[in-house]
Amino acid sequence: MQVRGVSYKAKDVSNTEKEGYVAILRANNIQDDGLNLSDLIYVEKSKVTNQQFIKAGDILICASSGSKHLVGKAAQAKKDLNMSFGAFCKVVRTDKLYTPYLGYFFKSQYYRRKISDLSAGANINNIRNEHLDQLQIPLPPIEIQRQIAKKLDIVSDVLSLRKKQLTELDNLTKAVFYDMFGDPVKNNKGWKMVQLSDCCHVNPKKSEIDYFTDDLEVSFISMADVSVNGEIDTSDIRKYKDVKKGFTYFYENDVLFAKITPCMENGKGAIARGLKNNIGFGSTEFHVLRPKEGISNSEWLYHLTILPIFRKTAEKNMKGSAGQKRVPASFFDKFLVPLPPIELQNKFADIIKPINEQKLLVRKAIEETQLLFDSLMNQYFSE
């Protein structure tokens, strides 16, 4: 069966939990790795029917959205929740098959392709009941469903553990940074405050590379090639003649800083490493920061730019209209930073080198596990 979510008006909503109210899940609570039970709103319990409470095995689906990328997004409840869901979502509930198996079907690429084709509306993308009713679900015997779900559970658990390990390594690096350098706003180490632009080049000029030949191969880095974890994909190789106009340029070990929303807010940035011929070109929505006087390497500079306080300060200085805001280059003239001694910067780079090496190994393991998971999903859920 399909259950539509709770309808409510803005005046009915509480942003804090209180007696007589029920937590409401929305599309933002539906994540690839399951239901995120933070960032909740609350409505009066009288507005929620018994059917609209989330039960173990329920598949919560984003049924309406202005974004075709979001509509159809789904996640499964692993246990009964004393929560409900909003009207732009719906629940698929069944006792006809093994529900963990059904949960994996709704994570498959086959499902996403089918629902994307079916859900186009005039002004908003919608999933109607008949769209889900029309889905063809591979339906082996119940025991085979259990075996498939168990195998996918094992691989999914390994993937989650490795992602958690990567997060812990990221947190370790942040802890080392704060321990060695303190809070860059409070300057509790008492170091000399300098403009960030005084100790790094901001967006180096292309005139310095006029000697490049047109057939020189370089890496091309789009915004999509940089993750919020600082990973960078350098596999796109192009010739200099094809990128010398209309793109940002950078060298090996330059720091890339996404200047637009939402990429800037999400922490997108990286140290440019592994570039073809040590040269990269890419999105003009990156600011390029290159260490100069006072900065011995890129590690301290990069980790400074991904601190929450740095991002929040940059956000406050954004220019432009809503949805098109950017961090101007002049921000780096305004941002004052306590400049640590060169020796301490070098020590920081030495300390986090083995952490970075471990992160590379974990990322490789994540990629391999993801490939296995995707392969199994295609094997079990495909046309």
C-alpha positions as CSV (number, residue, x, y, z in Angstrom):
1,M,0.0,0.0,0.0
2,Q,1.0,3.7,-0.4
3,V,0.4,6.2,2.3
4,R,0.5,9.9,1.6
5,G,2.1,12.3,4.1
6,V,0.7,14.8,6.6
7,S,-0.6,18.1,5.3
8,Y,0.1,21.1,7.4
9,K,0.4,24.9,7.2
10,A,3.4,27.0,8.2
11,K,1.5,28.3,11.3
12,D,1.0,24.7,12.5
13,V,4.8,24.0,12.6
14,S,7.0,24.0,15.7
15,N,10.8,23.8,15.2
16,T,11.3,22.4,18.6
17,E,9.9,19.2,20.2
18,K,7.1,19.7,22.6
19,E,4.2,17.7,24.3
20,G,1.4,16.7,22.0
21,Y,3.4,17.2,18.8
22,V,4.9,14.6,16.4
23,A,8.2,14.8,14.5
24,I,7.8,15.1,10.7
25,L,10.4,13.8,8.2
26,R,10.8,15.6,4.9
27,A,12.8,15.1,1.7
28,N,16.0,16.4,3.3
29,N,15.8,13.5,5.9
30,I,16.0,10.9,3.0
31,Q,19.7,10.2,2.5
32,D,21.5,7.6,0.4
33,D,22.7,5.8,3.5
34,G,19.2,5.8,5.2
35,L,16.9,8.1,7.2
36,N,18.6,11.1,8.8
37,L,16.6,11.9,12.0
38,S,18.0,15.4,12.5
39,D,16.7,18.7,11.3
40,L,13.1,17.8,12.2
41,I,9.9,19.9,12.4
42,Y,6.9,19.1,14.6
43,V,3.1,19.2,14.1
44,E,0.2,18.5,16.4
45,K,-0.5,14.8,16.9
46,S,-4.1,15.3,16.0
47,K,-3.1,16.0,12.4
48,V,-1.5,12.5,12.1
49,T,-3.5,9.4,11.4
50,N,-2.3,6.0,12.7
51,Q,-1.4,5.0,9.2
52,Q,0.9,7.9,8.9
53,F,3.3,6.8,11.6
54,I,6.4,5.3,10.2
55,K,6.8,1.5,10.8
56,A,9.7,-0.9,10.4
57,G,10.3,-1.7,6.8
58,D,8.5,1.4,5.4
59,I,10.0,2.9,2.3
60,L,9.9,6.7,2.6
61,I,9.9,8.4,-0.8
62,C,10.2,12.0,-1.9
63,A,7.1,12.2,-4.0
64,S,7.1,15.8,-5.1
65,S,9.9,18.2,-5.8
66,G,10.9,21.0,-8.1
67,S,14.1,19.0,-8.7
68,K,14.0,15.9,-10.8
69,H,17.2,14.8,-9.1
70,L,15.4,14.7,-5.7
71,V,12.0,13.2,-6.7
72,G,11.9,9.5,-6.1
73,K,14.7,9.6,-3.5
74,A,14.0,6.8,-1.1
75,A,15.2,5.3,2.3
76,Q,13.9,2.5,4.5
77,A,13.0,2.6,8.2
78,K,14.8,-0.1,10.1
79,K,12.4,0.1,13.1
80,D,9.1,1.6,14.2
81,L,9.4,5.3,14.6
82,N,7.2,7.6,16.7
83,M,7.4,10.0,13.7
84,S,5.5,10.8,10.6
85,F,6.2,12.5,7.3
86,G,5.2,15.5,5.2
87,A,2.8,15.7,2.3
88,F,5.5,15.9,-0.3
89,C,6.6,12.4,0.8
90,K,4.8,9.1,0.7
91,V,5.4,5.6,2.3
92,V,5.4,2.3,0.5
93,R,4.3,-0.4,3.0
94,T,3.9,-4.1,2.3
95,D,3.6,-7.5,3.9
96,K,3.7,-9.3,0.6
97,L,7.5,-9.7,0.4
98,Y,10.7,-9.5,2.5
99,T,10.9,-5.8,3.3
100,P,14.7,-5.4,3.4
101,Y,14.8,-6.8,-0.2
102,L,12.2,-4.2,-1.2
103,G,14.4,-1.5,0.5
104,Y,17.3,-2.4,-1.8
105,F,15.1,-2.3,-4.9
106,F,14.3,1.3,-4.1
107,K,18.1,2.1,-3.9
108,S,18.7,0.6,-7.4
109,Q,19.6,2.5,-10.5
110,Y,16.9,0.6,-12.3
111,Y,14.3,2.1,-9.9
112,R,15.7,5.6,-10.2
113,R,15.8,5.5,-14.0
114,K,12.2,4.3,-14.2
115,I,10.8,6.7,-11.7
116,S,12.7,9.6,-13.4
117,D,11.1,8.8,-16.7
118,L,7.6,8.5,-15.2
119,S,7.5,11.5,-12.8
120,A,7.8,14.5,-15.1
121,G,5.2,17.2,-14.4
122,A,4.5,20.6,-15.9
123,N,5.9,22.7,-13.1
124,I,6.9,20.2,-10.5
125,N,8.0,16.6,-10.7
126,N,5.6,14.2,-9.0
127,I,5.3,10.5,-8.3
128,R,1.7,9.4,-8.5
129,N,0.4,6.1,-7.1
130,E,0.1,4.6,-10.6
131,H,3.8,5.3,-11.2
132,L,4.8,3.0,-8.4
133,D,2.1,0.5,-9.3
134,Q,3.6,0.2,-12.7
135,L,7.1,-0.7,-11.5
136,Q,8.2,-4.2,-12.4
137,I,10.1,-5.6,-9.3
138,P,12.1,-8.8,-9.7
139,L,10.4,-11.2,-7.3
140,P,12.3,-14.4,-6.5
141,P,11.1,-16.8,-3.8
142,I,11.1,-15.3,-0.3
143,E,14.1,-17.4,0.8
144,I,16.1,-16.0,-2.2
145,Q,15.0,-12.5,-1.2
146,R,16.4,-13.1,2.2
147,Q,19.7,-14.3,0.8
148,I,20.0,-11.3,-1.5
149,A,19.2,-8.8,1.2
150,K,21.7,-10.5,3.6
151,K,24.5,-10.4,1.0
152,L,23.8,-6.7,0.3
153,D,23.6,-6.0,4.0
154,I,27.1,-7.4,4.5
155,V,28.6,-5.3,1.7
156,S,26.6,-2.2,2.8
157,D,27.9,-2.6,6.4
158,V,31.5,-2.8,5.2
159,L,31.0,0.3,3.1
160,S,29.5,2.2,6.0
161,L,32.4,1.2,8.3
162,R,34.9,2.4,5.8
163,K,33.2,5.7,5.3
164,K,33.1,6.1,9.1
165,Q,36.8,5.3,9.2
166,L,37.4,8.1,6.6
167,T,35.3,10.5,8.7
168,E,37.4,9.7,11.8
169,L,40.6,10.3,9.9
170,D,39.3,13.7,8.8
171,N,38.3,14.5,12.3
172,L,41.8,13.5,13.5
173,T,43.4,15.9,11.0
174,K,41.1,18.8,12.3
175,A,42.0,18.0,15.9
176,V,45.7,18.1,15.1
177,F,45.2,21.5,13.3
178,Y,43.4,23.0,16.3
179,D,45.9,21.5,18.8
180,M,48.9,22.9,16.9
181,F,47.5,26.3,15.7
182,G,44.6,27.1,17.9
183,D,41.5,29.0,16.8
184,P,42.4,31.3,13.9
185,V,39.9,33.9,15.0
186,K,40.8,34.0,18.7
187,N,44.5,33.7,18.0
188,N,45.1,32.1,21.4
189,K,48.7,31.4,20.3
190,G,49.4,35.1,20.1
191,W,51.0,35.0,16.6
192,K,51.3,38.0,14.3
193,M,48.0,38.7,12.4
194,V,48.4,39.1,8.6
195,Q,46.1,39.4,5.6
196,L,45.8,36.0,4.0
197,S,46.5,37.6,0.6
198,D,49.9,38.8,1.9
199,C,51.1,35.2,2.3
200,C,49.5,33.6,-0.7
201,H,48.9,34.5,-4.4
202,V,45.2,34.7,-5.2
203,N,44.2,33.6,-8.7
204,P,47.7,33.8,-10.4
205,K,47.6,35.5,-13.8
206,K,47.7,33.5,-17.0
207,S,50.3,35.8,-18.3
208,E,52.9,33.8,-16.4
209,I,52.3,30.7,-18.6
210,D,52.3,32.3,-22.0
211,Y,55.2,30.0,-23.0
212,F,53.0,26.9,-23.0
213,T,52.7,25.1,-26.3
214,D,49.1,24.5,-27.6
215,D,49.6,20.7,-27.6
216,L,50.7,20.6,-24.0
217,E,48.5,18.1,-22.1
218,V,47.0,19.4,-18.8
219,S,44.4,18.1,-16.3
220,F,40.9,19.6,-16.5
221,I,39.1,19.9,-13.1
222,S,35.4,20.7,-13.1
223,M,33.5,21.5,-9.9
224,A,32.1,17.9,-9.9
225,D,35.7,16.5,-9.9
226,V,36.3,17.9,-6.4
227,S,34.5,16.4,-3.4
228,V,33.7,17.9,0.0
229,N,36.4,15.6,1.4
230,G,39.2,17.2,-0.6
231,E,39.4,14.4,-3.1
232,I,40.2,15.4,-6.7
233,D,39.7,13.6,-9.9
234,T,42.5,14.4,-12.4
235,S,41.6,11.8,-15.1
236,D,40.2,14.4,-17.6
237,I,43.2,15.3,-19.8
238,R,43.0,18.0,-22.4
239,K,45.3,20.1,-24.6
240,Y,46.3,23.6,-23.5
241,K,44.8,25.1,-26.7
242,D,41.4,23.8,-25.7
243,V,41.4,25.3,-22.2
244,K,43.5,28.4,-22.2
245,K,40.5,30.6,-22.7
246,G,37.5,30.7,-20.3
247,F,39.0,28.6,-17.5
248,T,40.9,29.0,-14.3
249,Y,44.5,27.8,-14.2
250,F,46.6,26.4,-11.4
251,Y,49.8,24.5,-10.6
252,E,50.5,21.3,-8.7
253,N,50.0,22.0,-4.9
254,D,47.9,25.1,-5.4
255,V,44.8,25.2,-3.2
256,L,41.4,25.2,-4.8
257,F,38.5,27.0,-3.0
258,A,34.9,26.9,-4.3
259,K,33.6,30.4,-4.2
260,I,29.9,29.8,-5.0
261,T,26.9,28.5,-3.1
262,P,26.2,25.7,-2.3
263,C,29.7,24.3,-3.0
264,M,31.4,26.9,-0.8
265,E,29.0,26.2,2.1
266,N,29.6,22.4,1.8
267,G,33.3,22.8,2.1
268,K,34.4,22.1,-1.5
269,G,38.1,22.5,-1.9
270,A,41.3,20.5,-2.5
271,I,45.0,20.7,-2.9
272,A,45.7,20.2,-6.7
273,R,47.7,17.1,-6.8
274,G,48.4,14.5,-9.5
275,L,48.0,17.0,-12.4
276,K,49.2,16.1,-15.9
277,N,52.5,17.9,-16.4
278,N,51.8,19.6,-13.0
279,I,49.3,21.9,-14.7
280,G,45.5,22.1,-14.3
281,F,42.7,24.1,-15.7
282,G,39.1,24.1,-14.6
283,S,36.0,25.8,-13.3
284,T,36.1,29.6,-13.0
285,E,34.1,29.1,-9.8
286,F,37.3,28.2,-8.0
287,H,39.6,30.7,-6.3
288,V,43.2,29.5,-6.6
289,L,45.5,30.1,-3.6
290,R,49.3,29.6,-4.0
291,P,51.6,29.8,-0.9
292,K,54.2,32.5,-1.0
293,E,56.0,34.5,1.8
294,G,55.3,33.1,5.2
295,I,53.7,29.8,4.1
296,S,56.0,26.8,3.5
297,N,53.5,24.3,2.1
298,S,49.9,23.9,1.0
299,E,48.7,21.7,3.9
300,W,48.3,24.5,6.5
301,L,46.7,26.8,3.9
302,Y,44.2,24.1,2.7
303,H,43.2,23.0,6.2
304,L,42.7,26.6,7.2
305,T,40.2,27.2,4.3
306,I,38.1,24.2,5.2
307,L,37.6,25.2,8.8
308,P,33.9,26.0,9.6
309,I,34.8,29.5,10.9
310,F,36.7,30.3,7.7
311,R,33.7,29.1,5.6
312,K,31.2,31.1,7.7
313,T,33.3,34.2,7.4
314,A,33.6,33.8,3.7
315,E,29.8,33.3,3.4
316,K,29.2,36.6,5.2
317,N,31.4,38.4,2.6
318,M,29.6,36.9,-0.4
319,K,28.4,39.2,-3.2
320,G,25.6,38.9,-5.7
321,S,22.0,38.0,-5.7
322,A,20.3,35.1,-4.0
323,G,21.3,31.8,-5.6
324,Q,24.2,33.4,-7.5
325,K,26.4,34.6,-4.6
326,R,30.1,34.3,-4.8
327,V,33.1,34.9,-2.5
328,P,35.0,37.9,-4.1
329,A,38.8,37.7,-4.3
330,S,38.9,40.8,-2.1
331,F,37.8,38.6,0.8
332,F,41.3,37.3,1.1
333,D,42.5,40.9,1.6
334,K,40.1,41.3,4.5
335,F,40.6,37.9,6.2
336,L,43.3,38.3,8.9
337,V,45.0,35.1,10.1
338,P,47.5,34.4,12.8
339,L,50.5,33.2,10.8
340,P,52.3,30.2,12.6
341,P,56.0,29.7,12.4
342,I,57.3,27.9,9.3
343,E,58.8,25.1,11.4
344,L,55.3,24.4,12.9
345,Q,53.7,24.4,9.5
346,N,56.3,21.8,8.3
347,K,55.7,19.8,11.4
348,F,52.0,19.8,10.7
349,A,52.6,18.6,7.2
350,D,54.8,15.8,8.5
351,I,52.3,14.7,11.1
352,I,49.3,14.5,8.7
353,K,51.3,12.8,5.8
354,P,50.7,9.3,7.2
355,I,47.1,10.3,7.9
356,N,46.7,11.3,4.3
357,E,48.3,8.1,3.1
358,Q,45.9,6.1,5.3
359,K,43.0,8.1,3.8
360,L,44.1,7.2,0.3
361,L,44.0,3.5,1.2
362,V,40.6,3.9,2.8
363,R,39.2,5.8,-0.2
364,K,40.5,3.0,-2.5
365,A,38.8,0.4,-0.3
366,I,35.6,2.4,-0.4
367,E,35.8,2.6,-4.2
368,E,36.3,-1.2,-4.5
369,T,33.5,-1.9,-2.1
370,Q,31.2,0.5,-3.9
371,L,32.0,-1.2,-7.2
372,L,31.1,-4.6,-5.6
373,F,27.9,-3.2,-4.2
374,D,26.9,-1.6,-7.5
375,S,27.7,-4.8,-9.3
376,L,25.5,-6.9,-7.0
377,M,22.7,-4.3,-7.3
378,N,22.8,-4.5,-11.1
379,Q,22.8,-8.3,-10.9
380,Y,19.7,-8.4,-8.7
381,F,17.8,-5.4,-9.9
382,S,18.0,-4.8,-13.6
383,E,15.8,-4.9,-16.7
